[in-house]
């Protein structure tokens, strides 16, 4: 499984500033729609859950964030 392939409801972060939308590198959003191959509708929300931006972004502007890593196999 490709851990970096972007899927619906993935948590993603911007890798570049988008000054025309007042978004900065590192801002975190959620993929809410798959628009085309490698184009995604991403919603950005504040700490209260209020959406402050929603826009279509190409995959090359995003990085998938992961909550946990791969399980380690302990060898004795």
Secondary structure, DSSP 8 states (H G I E B T S, - for coil): --TTS--TT-EEEESS-BGGGTB-TT-EEEEEEEEETTEEEEEEE-TTS-EEEEEEEEGGGEEE--SS--------
